Amino acid sequence: MEYVGLLAPIAFVFALAALSQVGTLKKEVEQLKKELNLKK
């Protein structure tokens, strides 16, 4: 069970990276929505 404590920091880093990716995706989706609305 000791190795779980060692994996926690790695999991935390991956979680931060995933949140960053989600934020980037949201920005891209918003930009695409704006572009689509302009073309209508």
Summary of the structure (lengths in Angstrom):
residues: 40
radius of gyration: 17.6
end to end distance: 57.7
largest distance: 58.0
contacts: 71
relative contact order: 0.09
helix: 95%
strand: 0%
